[in-house]
Amino acid sequence: MSFLLVSDIIKMAMKQLEEAGVEDVKGDAEALYCYLKHVDRARFFLSWANPADDRTCEGYFNLVARRCKREPLQLITGEQEFMGIPIKTKKGVLIPRLDSEVVALAAELLLKEQKNKTVLDLCCGSGALGIALAKRADAKVTFADISEAAISLTKENIAACGVKGAEVVWGDLFDPVAKKKYGMIISNPPYIETSVIPTLMPEVRQWEPMSALNGGKDGLDFYRRIIAGAPAHLKKGGTLVLEIGHDQAYAVTEMLENSPAFAEIKVIKDLAHNDRVVTAMYDEKAAKREAKRLAEEEKLAAKEAKLAEKEAKKAARRGEAPAEKQAAEAAPEADGNEGDSEQ
């Protein structure tokens, strides 16, 4: 194959990728060559008319074959750029999406207005969101995920990106942070409806971890848990930043509106004009009022239960049946009498 030029093998690769159903055949064909030869796009175009030796052809078409099987480009190259930062990728951990850059930007702007720059990155995956905030907004980030693969990769990315003062914890949502509070909680949780997953592109349904995709029957399971748990882990004036699916803005904002702990709820669109981010401010005073109200309700309920138990014990000592039992015993007799009267 030594008579082939670089331009020839790129065109051959594009044809193979197109037949396999890959979307961006030109971009992927060029990216695979750049990855193989360790060159940037500028040097790639300068080599367009150069001969492609046999070793290059073999290595290149091996990579193309992997992509034709719909293995994501980012897993083949082992990297995805996010906010200008190279993030390592591995199978078993969600690949950072460009859509999520809008989430990072929204969080960055909020952090610049806040005094407290401590951040909890829930469902951190590869750590892309938290790393971007640490690098760009000088945030001190705690990364949390239930996936051991995600935790391992996050540690790799933190070290590779030179992030200082980061904490990485393993566990289910807020469990590993105990009673700690933060200036911001940011999360890109699983939010795809269970029934939708089989319809996703092969790159997603065959190669991405289901635990990072499946948001339950309506896709909202994790939002319910995060919104319920976040007030106990936010400092006064803290913010909650959530990535959402394009059709979930109404449902997620409604949850936040129904919680007295949040105010100033906003929805932000991505570059494709789809709803992508929901932000909310923690209203500590309102949260305390609600907590006090609930505590009083629980106290009253406990008092009523105690009085009812006391009355039941008194009735038992007198040999009387509880009112509910008396009513139940009277019911059959009443039915029987009614039947006799009809005869």
C-alpha positions as CSV (number, residue, x, y, z in Angstrom):
1,M,0.0,0.0,0.0
2,S,3.1,2.2,-0.1
3,F,1.9,3.9,-3.3
4,L,-1.0,5.5,-1.4
5,L,-0.9,9.1,-0.3
6,V,-2.2,10.4,3.0
7,S,-5.1,12.0,1.2
8,D,-5.9,8.6,-0.3
9,I,-6.1,6.7,3.0
10,I,-8.2,9.5,4.5
11,K,-10.7,9.2,1.7
12,M,-10.8,5.4,2.0
13,A,-11.4,5.8,5.7
14,M,-14.2,8.2,5.2
15,K,-16.0,5.8,2.9
16,Q,-15.7,3.0,5.5
17,L,-16.9,5.2,8.3
18,E,-19.9,6.4,6.2
19,E,-20.9,2.8,5.4
20,A,-20.7,2.0,9.2
21,G,-23.2,4.9,9.9
22,V,-20.7,7.2,11.6
23,E,-21.9,10.8,11.6
24,D,-18.8,13.0,11.2
25,V,-16.8,10.9,8.8
26,K,-14.4,13.6,7.7
27,G,-13.7,14.9,11.2
28,D,-13.2,11.4,12.6
29,A,-11.0,10.2,9.8
30,E,-8.7,13.2,10.2
31,A,-8.7,13.0,14.0
32,L,-7.7,9.3,13.9
33,Y,-4.7,10.1,11.6
34,C,-3.6,13.0,13.8
35,Y,-3.8,10.7,16.9
36,L,-1.8,7.9,15.2
37,K,0.9,10.3,14.0
38,H,0.9,12.6,17.0
39,V,0.4,15.7,14.9
40,D,-1.9,18.7,15.1
41,R,-4.3,19.7,12.3
42,A,-1.8,22.2,10.8
43,R,0.9,19.5,10.4
44,F,-1.7,17.1,9.2
45,F,-2.7,19.3,6.2
46,L,0.9,19.8,5.3
47,S,1.3,16.0,5.0
48,W,-1.8,15.6,2.8
49,A,0.2,14.9,-0.4
50,N,2.9,12.8,1.3
51,P,3.1,9.0,0.8
52,A,1.6,6.8,3.5
53,D,4.0,3.9,4.3
54,D,2.8,0.4,5.1
55,R,3.2,0.7,8.8
56,T,1.1,3.9,8.8
57,C,-1.6,2.3,6.7
58,E,-1.9,-0.7,8.9
59,G,-2.0,1.3,12.1
60,Y,-4.5,3.8,10.7
61,F,-7.0,1.2,9.3
62,N,-6.9,-0.7,12.6
63,L,-8.1,2.5,14.3
64,V,-10.7,3.1,11.6
65,A,-12.0,-0.5,12.1
66,R,-12.5,0.2,15.8
67,R,-14.5,3.4,14.9
68,C,-16.5,1.5,12.4
69,K,-17.7,-0.7,15.3
70,R,-19.0,2.5,16.7
71,E,-16.4,2.7,19.5
72,P,-16.4,6.4,20.5
73,L,-13.6,8.4,19.1
74,Q,-12.8,9.7,22.6
75,L,-12.2,6.1,23.9
76,I,-10.0,5.3,20.9
77,T,-7.8,8.4,21.5
78,G,-8.2,8.2,25.3
79,E,-9.0,11.9,25.6
80,Q,-11.6,14.6,25.3
81,E,-11.0,18.3,25.4
82,F,-13.3,20.1,27.8
83,M,-13.1,23.9,28.3
84,G,-9.7,23.8,26.7
85,I,-8.5,21.2,29.2
86,P,-7.5,17.7,28.1
87,I,-9.5,15.1,30.0
88,K,-8.6,11.5,30.0
89,T,-11.3,9.0,29.1
90,K,-11.8,5.3,29.8
91,K,-14.4,2.7,29.1
92,G,-16.8,2.5,32.0
93,V,-16.8,6.2,32.7
94,L,-19.1,8.8,31.0
95,I,-17.3,10.7,28.3
96,P,-17.5,14.5,28.8
97,R,-19.9,16.2,26.4
98,L,-19.4,19.6,24.8
99,D,-23.0,20.4,26.0
100,S,-21.7,20.3,29.5
101,E,-19.4,23.2,28.9
102,V,-22.4,25.5,29.3
103,V,-22.9,24.0,32.8
104,A,-19.3,24.7,33.7
105,L,-19.6,28.3,32.3
106,A,-22.8,29.0,34.3
107,A,-21.1,27.7,37.4
108,E,-18.0,29.7,36.8
109,L,-19.9,32.9,36.5
110,L,-21.8,32.2,39.8
111,L,-18.6,31.4,41.6
112,K,-17.0,34.7,40.6
113,E,-19.9,36.4,42.5
114,Q,-19.6,34.2,45.6
115,K,-17.2,34.6,48.5
116,N,-17.2,30.8,49.2
117,K,-15.6,28.9,46.4
118,T,-15.9,25.4,47.8
119,V,-17.7,23.0,45.3
120,L,-19.1,19.6,45.6
121,D,-19.1,17.8,42.2
122,L,-21.8,15.1,42.5
123,C,-21.8,12.2,40.0
124,C,-18.4,13.6,38.9
125,G,-17.6,10.9,36.3
126,S,-14.2,11.8,34.8
127,G,-14.1,15.0,36.9
128,A,-14.4,17.4,34.0
129,L,-16.8,19.8,35.6
130,G,-15.0,20.1,38.9
131,I,-11.6,20.3,37.2
132,A,-12.8,23.1,35.0
133,L,-14.0,25.1,38.0
134,A,-10.8,24.4,39.9
135,K,-8.7,25.6,37.0
136,R,-10.8,28.6,35.8
137,A,-12.4,29.8,39.0
138,D,-9.9,28.8,41.6
139,A,-12.5,26.6,43.3
140,K,-11.6,24.0,46.0
141,V,-13.5,21.0,44.8
142,T,-14.7,17.7,46.3
143,F,-15.4,15.1,43.7
144,A,-18.0,12.3,44.5
145,D,-19.2,9.3,42.6
146,I,-20.6,5.9,43.3
147,S,-18.6,4.3,40.5
148,E,-15.1,3.1,41.4
149,A,-14.0,3.4,37.8
150,A,-15.1,7.1,37.8
151,I,-13.3,7.8,41.1
152,S,-10.1,6.2,39.7
153,L,-10.2,8.2,36.5
154,T,-11.0,11.4,38.3
155,K,-7.9,11.0,40.4
156,E,-5.9,10.5,37.2
157,N,-7.3,13.6,35.7
158,I,-6.8,15.7,38.8
159,A,-3.1,14.7,38.8
160,A,-2.7,15.2,35.1
161,C,-4.3,18.7,35.2
162,G,-2.3,19.8,38.3
163,V,-5.4,20.5,40.4
164,K,-4.4,21.3,44.0
165,G,-6.4,20.8,47.2
166,A,-9.0,18.5,45.6
167,E,-10.8,15.8,47.6
168,V,-12.1,12.6,46.0
169,V,-14.7,10.5,47.8
170,W,-16.6,7.3,46.9
171,G,-20.2,6.7,47.7
172,D,-23.9,7.4,46.9
173,L,-24.6,11.1,46.3
174,F,-24.2,12.9,49.7
175,D,-23.4,9.8,51.8
176,P,-19.5,10.2,51.7
177,V,-19.5,13.9,52.6
178,A,-21.4,13.4,55.9
179,K,-22.4,16.8,57.2
180,K,-20.0,19.0,55.2
181,K,-21.4,22.1,53.5
182,Y,-20.3,23.8,50.3
183,G,-20.6,27.1,48.5
184,M,-21.9,25.2,45.4
185,I,-23.2,21.8,44.4
186,I,-22.8,21.0,40.8
187,S,-24.0,17.8,39.1
188,N,-24.5,16.1,35.7
189,P,-26.5,13.2,37.1
190,P,-28.0,10.3,35.1
191,Y,-31.1,11.7,33.5
192,I,-32.2,9.6,30.5
193,E,-35.5,7.7,30.8
194,T,-35.0,4.0,31.1
195,S,-37.2,3.3,28.1
196,V,-35.2,5.7,25.9
197,I,-31.8,4.1,26.4
198,P,-32.3,1.3,23.8
199,T,-33.0,4.0,21.2
200,L,-29.7,5.9,21.7
201,M,-26.8,5.9,19.3
202,P,-24.6,2.8,19.4
203,E,-21.7,4.9,20.7
204,V,-23.8,5.6,23.8
205,R,-25.9,2.5,24.4
206,Q,-23.0,0.1,23.7
207,W,-20.0,1.9,25.1
208,E,-21.2,4.2,27.9
209,P,-21.9,2.9,31.4
210,M,-25.7,2.5,32.0
211,S,-25.3,3.7,35.6
212,A,-24.2,7.1,34.3
213,L,-27.2,7.3,31.9
214,N,-30.3,5.7,33.5
215,G,-32.3,8.3,35.4
216,G,-35.3,6.0,36.1
217,K,-38.7,5.7,34.5
218,D,-39.2,9.4,34.0
219,G,-35.5,10.4,34.0
220,L,-35.9,12.4,37.2
221,D,-34.9,10.0,40.0
222,F,-31.5,11.7,40.7
223,Y,-33.0,15.2,40.6
224,R,-35.5,14.3,43.3
225,R,-32.7,13.0,45.6
226,I,-30.3,15.8,44.9
227,I,-32.8,18.6,45.5
228,A,-34.0,16.9,48.7
229,G,-30.5,16.5,50.0
230,A,-28.8,19.6,48.8
231,P,-30.1,22.1,51.5
232,A,-28.3,20.2,54.2
233,H,-25.0,20.5,52.3
234,L,-25.1,24.2,51.1
235,K,-23.8,27.2,52.9
236,K,-25.7,30.4,53.2
237,G,-26.0,32.0,49.8
238,G,-24.8,28.8,48.1
239,T,-25.9,27.7,44.7
240,L,-27.1,24.5,43.1
241,V,-26.2,23.9,39.4
242,L,-27.7,21.0,37.5
243,E,-27.3,19.8,34.0
244,I,-30.7,18.7,32.5
245,G,-32.0,17.0,29.5
246,H,-33.5,19.2,26.8
247,D,-37.1,18.5,27.9
248,Q,-36.6,18.5,31.7
249,A,-36.5,22.2,32.5
250,Y,-40.2,22.4,33.6
251,A,-40.1,19.3,35.8
252,V,-36.8,20.2,37.5
253,T,-37.7,23.8,38.1
254,E,-41.1,22.7,39.5
255,M,-39.3,20.5,42.1
256,L,-37.1,23.5,43.1
257,E,-40.1,25.8,43.3
258,N,-41.9,23.3,45.6
259,S,-38.9,23.3,47.9
260,P,-38.8,26.4,50.2
261,A,-35.1,26.0,50.4
262,F,-34.4,27.5,46.9
263,A,-34.9,30.8,45.2
264,E,-33.8,32.7,42.1
265,I,-34.3,29.6,39.9
266,K,-33.0,30.0,36.3
267,V,-32.9,28.0,33.2
268,I,-29.9,28.4,30.7
269,K,-29.8,27.2,27.1
270,D,-26.9,25.6,25.3
271,L,-25.5,26.7,22.0
272,A,-28.2,24.6,20.2
273,H,-30.8,26.7,22.1
274,N,-31.9,23.6,24.1
275,D,-32.5,23.9,27.8
276,R,-29.4,22.6,29.4
277,V,-28.8,24.1,32.9
278,V,-30.9,24.9,35.9
279,T,-29.5,27.0,38.7
280,A,-30.9,28.0,42.1
281,M,-29.8,29.8,45.2
282,Y,-30.1,28.3,48.6
283,D,-32.5,30.3,50.8
284,E,-31.2,29.4,54.3
285,K,-33.9,31.4,56.2
286,A,-36.7,29.8,54.3
287,A,-35.2,26.4,54.7
288,K,-34.9,26.9,58.5
289,R,-38.5,28.1,58.7
290,E,-39.6,24.9,56.8
291,A,-37.5,22.7,59.0
292,K,-39.0,24.3,62.1
293,R,-42.5,23.8,60.8
294,L,-41.8,20.1,60.0
295,A,-40.3,19.6,63.4
296,E,-43.4,21.1,65.1
297,E,-45.6,18.9,63.0
298,E,-43.6,15.8,64.0
299,K,-43.7,16.8,67.6
300,L,-47.5,17.3,67.5
301,A,-48.0,14.0,65.7
302,A,-45.8,12.2,68.3
303,K,-47.8,13.9,71.1
304,E,-51.1,12.8,69.6
305,A,-49.8,9.2,69.1
306,K,-48.8,9.1,72.8
307,L,-52.2,10.4,73.9
308,A,-53.9,7.7,71.8
309,E,-51.7,5.0,73.3
310,K,-52.5,6.3,76.8
311,E,-56.2,6.2,76.1
312,A,-56.0,2.7,74.7
313,K,-54.2,1.5,77.8
314,K,-56.8,3.0,80.0
315,A,-59.6,1.4,78.0
316,A,-57.8,-2.0,78.2
317,R,-57.6,-1.7,82.0
318,R,-61.4,-1.0,82.1
319,G,-62.0,-4.0,79.9
320,E,-63.3,-1.8,77.0
321,A,-62.5,-2.5,73.4
322,P,-61.0,0.4,71.4
323,A,-63.4,2.5,69.4
324,E,-62.1,1.1,66.1
325,K,-62.7,-2.5,67.3
326,Q,-66.1,-1.7,68.6
327,A,-67.1,-0.2,65.2
328,A,-65.7,-3.2,63.3
329,E,-67.6,-5.7,65.6
330,A,-70.8,-3.7,65.2
331,A,-70.7,-3.6,61.4
332,P,-71.6,-7.3,60.8
333,E,-74.4,-7.1,63.2
334,A,-75.8,-4.0,61.6
335,D,-75.5,-5.8,58.2
336,G,-77.4,-8.8,59.5
337,N,-80.2,-6.7,61.0
338,E,-80.6,-4.8,57.7
339,G,-80.9,-8.1,55.9
340,D,-83.6,-9.3,58.3
341,S,-85.6,-6.2,57.9
342,E,-85.6,-6.6,54.1
343,Q,-87.0,-10.1,54.4
